[in-house]
């Protein structure tokens, strides 16, 4: 079992939210072929992506706060500097 599979088994609701975020990210990528950011459909998909992505940690905490508290420090430690900046941005 990989680390991702173990996390998904520990946090199935969070894994579902992560898959939802991946879906909306894929939808945003369809705009690459015709980047019309004035198209409000892109705004809708971006909003859905950010909402789903942000709710992953909320789902983890709700499901098993103790396990989340053990998981989180190691997760953050493995991030690059840029990824940490993004994390801080989205948490604010």
Long-range contacts (C-beta under 8 A, 24 or more apart in sequence): 7-71, 10-64, 10-67, 10-71, 11-59, 11-60, 11-63, 11-64, 11-67, 11-68, 12-63, 13-59, 13-60, 13-62, 13-63, 14-56, 14-57, 14-59, 14-60, 14-63, 16-59, 17-52, 17-53, 17-55, 17-56, 17-59, 18-52, 18-53, 18-56, 20-52, 21-49, 21-52, 21-53, 21-56, 23-52, 24-48, 24-49, 24-52, 25-49, 50-90, 53-90, 54-90
